Amino acid sequence: MNTRADNELRPTTIEPIASAAAGHVMISQGQTRVICTASLSTDLPPWMLPRDGGPATRGWVTAEYAMMPGSTPQRKRRGGDSRGTEIQRLIARVLRAAVDLERMPGVLITCDCDVLVADGGTRTASITGAYVALAQALLTARHKGMIENDPIDTPVAAVSVGIVDGRPVLDLDYPLDVNAEVDMNVAMNGRGEYVEVQGTAEGAAFCRDRLNALLDLAEAGIGRLLEVQEGAIQNAKFKMQNAE
């Protein structure tokens, strides 16, 4: 049973985990758990390399997404599927909107999002957590001298919203999601601009007023998620400074 207010996020934390990757966190939203890592490389996709053989003038950010076998009550089989492919492309698009690729020339960052427990909102949690892992990886890249300037242009985060029993509701867990009349995923940046909006009427069609209400709800929720992200990034900076 949902005991949250309609405009209330599930309890959300972004915490460091043990990993060899340059960026590494686990995001928890309610019962949903996603491990987000960001790995550094200089092995850019071939299509990004200059034809004249000179140095690359841009970097790249990409993502992979997977649900672990024990993430759902029925075992999730390993291997890619069309849903996972669509989600990882979404994650990568949103993360690239956070950075200036020309300020990270020759650097490839791959963000891996592995769902440990799926209780709704895994794609939006992946975006929110992966941004923190990306920011950590970029800190490491600067520390190693791989890049000179901070490529981050603006933070990004995402959240789900929907209409359940006729009411706009923020941050849908699985029971809310399966009963939603409208289901929407919203990604925004720190300037209050939309990066991506995915919305579907699962039952009856919805009007413009309902859409506006859902977007307002998402904006408020994302504002709170940005604060959680900032706390996690500042903690990573503090640990890096004290390790020097």
C-alpha positions as CSV (number, residue, x, y, z in Angstrom):
1,M,0.0,0.0,0.0
2,N,1.3,3.5,-0.9
3,T,1.6,5.7,2.2
4,R,3.4,8.6,0.5
5,A,1.8,11.8,-0.4
6,D,1.2,12.2,-4.1
7,N,3.9,14.8,-4.5
8,E,6.5,12.9,-2.4
9,L,9.6,11.1,-3.7
10,R,10.4,7.6,-2.4
11,P,13.3,7.7,0.1
12,T,16.3,8.3,-2.2
13,T,20.0,7.8,-1.5
14,I,23.1,7.8,-3.7
15,E,26.0,6.1,-2.0
16,P,29.5,5.1,-3.1
17,I,30.3,1.4,-3.6
18,A,33.4,-0.6,-4.0
19,S,34.4,-0.7,-7.7
20,A,37.5,-0.4,-9.9
21,A,35.6,2.0,-12.2
22,A,36.4,5.7,-12.1
23,G,32.8,6.5,-11.0
24,H,30.8,4.1,-8.8
25,V,27.6,4.5,-6.8
26,M,24.4,2.7,-6.0
27,I,21.1,4.7,-6.1
28,S,18.2,3.5,-4.0
29,Q,14.7,4.8,-4.6
30,G,12.3,2.9,-2.3
31,Q,13.0,-0.7,-3.0
32,T,14.6,-0.1,-6.4
33,R,18.4,-0.5,-6.4
34,V,20.7,0.3,-9.3
35,I,24.4,0.1,-9.4
36,C,25.8,2.8,-11.7
37,T,29.5,2.8,-12.7
38,A,31.4,5.0,-15.1
39,S,34.5,3.7,-16.8
40,L,37.2,5.8,-18.5
41,S,38.8,5.0,-21.8
42,T,40.6,6.7,-24.7
43,D,39.3,4.1,-27.2
44,L,36.8,6.3,-29.0
45,P,34.3,4.9,-31.6
46,P,35.9,4.8,-35.0
47,W,33.4,7.2,-36.4
48,M,34.6,9.9,-34.0
49,L,38.3,9.7,-35.1
50,P,39.4,12.4,-37.6
51,R,40.0,11.2,-41.1
52,D,43.4,12.9,-41.3
53,G,44.7,10.9,-38.4
54,G,45.0,13.9,-36.0
55,P,43.9,13.9,-32.4
56,A,40.2,13.7,-31.5
57,T,38.5,17.1,-30.9
58,R,35.6,15.7,-28.8
59,G,34.9,13.0,-26.3
60,W,31.9,10.7,-26.0
61,V,29.5,9.4,-23.3
62,T,27.6,6.2,-23.8
63,A,25.6,3.9,-21.5
64,E,24.6,0.3,-21.1
65,Y,21.6,-1.0,-19.0
66,A,20.8,-4.4,-17.7
67,M,18.5,-6.0,-15.2
68,M,20.2,-8.6,-13.1
69,P,18.7,-12.1,-12.9
70,G,17.4,-11.6,-9.4
71,S,16.0,-8.1,-9.9
72,T,12.4,-9.4,-10.4
73,P,10.4,-12.1,-8.7
74,Q,10.7,-14.2,-11.9
75,R,14.3,-14.6,-12.9
76,K,15.4,-12.2,-15.5
77,R,17.4,-14.0,-18.2
78,R,20.8,-12.5,-19.0
79,G,21.4,-10.9,-22.3
80,G,20.1,-7.9,-24.2
81,D,16.6,-7.2,-25.3
82,S,14.8,-4.4,-27.2
83,R,13.6,-2.8,-23.9
84,G,17.1,-2.7,-22.5
85,T,18.5,-1.2,-25.8
86,E,15.8,1.5,-25.8
87,I,16.6,2.4,-22.1
88,Q,20.3,2.5,-22.5
89,R,20.0,4.8,-25.5
90,L,17.8,7.1,-23.4
91,I,20.3,7.1,-20.5
92,A,23.2,8.0,-22.9
93,R,21.2,10.8,-24.6
94,V,20.4,12.4,-21.3
95,L,23.9,12.1,-19.9
96,R,25.4,13.7,-23.1
97,A,23.1,16.6,-22.5
98,A,25.0,17.3,-19.2
99,V,28.5,17.7,-20.7
100,D,30.4,19.7,-23.3
101,L,32.0,16.9,-25.4
102,E,34.5,19.3,-26.8
103,R,36.0,19.9,-23.3
104,M,36.8,16.2,-23.0
105,P,38.7,15.5,-26.2
106,G,39.7,11.9,-26.8
107,V,38.0,10.6,-23.7
108,L,35.2,7.9,-23.7
109,I,33.1,7.4,-20.6
110,T,30.8,4.3,-20.5
111,C,28.2,4.4,-17.8
112,D,26.9,1.0,-16.8
113,C,23.5,0.7,-15.0
114,D,22.8,-2.7,-13.5
115,V,19.5,-3.1,-11.8
116,L,19.7,-5.2,-8.6
117,V,16.1,-4.7,-7.6
118,A,13.3,-3.5,-9.9
119,D,10.4,-1.9,-8.1
120,G,9.5,0.7,-10.7
121,G,11.4,3.7,-12.1
122,T,14.6,1.8,-13.0
123,R,15.3,3.9,-16.1
124,T,14.9,7.2,-14.3
125,A,16.9,6.0,-11.3
126,S,19.6,4.9,-13.7
127,I,19.8,8.4,-15.2
128,T,19.9,10.0,-11.8
129,G,22.6,7.7,-10.4
130,A,24.6,7.5,-13.6
131,Y,25.0,11.3,-13.7
132,V,26.8,11.1,-10.3
133,A,29.0,8.3,-11.5
134,L,29.8,10.3,-14.6
135,A,30.7,13.4,-12.5
136,Q,33.0,11.2,-10.4
137,A,34.7,9.8,-13.5
138,L,35.3,13.3,-14.9
139,L,36.8,14.3,-11.6
140,T,39.2,11.3,-11.9
141,A,40.0,12.2,-15.6
142,R,41.0,15.7,-14.5
143,H,43.0,14.4,-11.6
144,K,44.9,12.1,-14.1
145,G,45.5,14.9,-16.5
146,M,43.3,13.3,-19.2
147,I,41.3,16.6,-19.6
148,E,42.1,20.1,-18.5
149,N,38.7,21.7,-17.8
150,D,35.5,20.5,-16.2
151,P,33.2,19.3,-19.1
152,I,30.0,19.4,-17.0
153,D,27.6,22.0,-18.4
154,T,24.6,21.2,-16.1
155,P,23.4,18.4,-14.0
156,V,20.7,16.1,-15.2
157,A,18.2,13.9,-13.3
158,A,15.0,12.1,-14.1
159,V,11.8,10.9,-12.4
160,S,8.6,9.1,-13.3
161,V,5.1,10.6,-12.8
162,G,1.7,9.3,-13.6
163,I,-2.0,9.5,-13.1
164,V,-3.3,6.9,-10.7
165,D,-6.9,6.7,-9.6
166,G,-7.4,10.1,-11.4
167,R,-4.6,11.8,-9.4
168,P,-1.2,13.0,-10.6
169,V,1.4,11.0,-8.6
170,L,5.2,11.4,-8.4
171,D,7.9,8.7,-8.5
172,L,5.9,5.5,-9.3
173,D,6.8,2.3,-7.7
174,Y,5.7,-1.0,-9.3
175,P,2.2,-1.2,-7.8
176,L,1.5,2.4,-8.8
177,D,3.0,1.9,-12.2
178,V,0.9,-1.1,-13.1
179,N,-2.3,0.8,-12.1
180,A,-1.4,4.1,-13.7
181,E,-3.8,5.5,-16.3
182,V,-1.0,7.7,-17.6
183,D,2.7,6.8,-17.3
184,M,5.5,9.4,-18.0
185,N,9.2,9.6,-17.6
186,V,10.7,13.1,-17.4
187,A,14.4,14.1,-17.6
188,M,15.5,17.7,-16.9
189,N,18.7,19.6,-16.4
190,G,19.7,22.0,-13.7
191,R,18.4,25.0,-15.6
192,G,14.9,23.6,-15.5
193,E,15.0,22.6,-19.2
194,Y,13.6,19.4,-20.5
195,V,16.0,16.9,-21.9
196,E,13.5,14.1,-22.7
197,V,9.8,13.4,-22.0
198,Q,8.2,10.0,-22.6
199,G,4.5,9.8,-21.9
200,T,1.8,7.2,-22.6
201,A,-1.9,6.9,-21.9
202,E,-2.2,3.4,-20.6
203,G,-6.0,3.7,-20.4
204,A,-8.0,6.8,-21.4
205,A,-6.4,9.7,-23.2
206,F,-5.3,12.7,-21.1
207,C,-5.8,16.5,-21.6
208,R,-3.3,19.4,-21.7
209,D,-4.1,20.3,-18.1
210,R,-3.2,16.9,-16.9
211,L,0.1,17.0,-18.8
212,N,1.0,20.4,-17.3
213,A,0.2,19.0,-13.8
214,L,2.5,16.0,-14.4
215,L,5.3,18.2,-15.7
216,D,5.0,20.5,-12.7
217,L,5.1,17.5,-10.4
218,A,8.2,16.0,-12.2
219,E,10.0,19.4,-12.0
220,A,9.6,19.6,-8.3
221,G,10.7,16.0,-7.8
222,I,13.8,16.5,-10.0
223,G,14.7,19.6,-8.1
224,R,15.0,17.4,-5.0
225,L,16.9,14.7,-6.8
226,L,19.4,17.3,-8.0
227,E,20.1,18.1,-4.3
228,V,20.7,14.5,-3.5
229,Q,23.1,14.3,-6.5
230,E,25.0,17.4,-5.4
231,G,25.5,15.9,-1.9
232,A,26.9,12.7,-3.4
233,I,29.3,14.6,-5.7
234,Q,30.5,16.9,-2.9
235,N,31.2,13.8,-0.8
236,A,33.2,12.3,-3.7
237,K,35.2,15.5,-4.1
238,F,36.0,15.6,-0.3
239,K,37.2,12.0,-0.4
240,M,39.4,12.6,-3.4
241,Q,41.0,15.7,-1.9
242,N,41.7,13.9,1.3
243,A,43.3,10.9,-0.5
244,E,45.9,13.2,-2.2
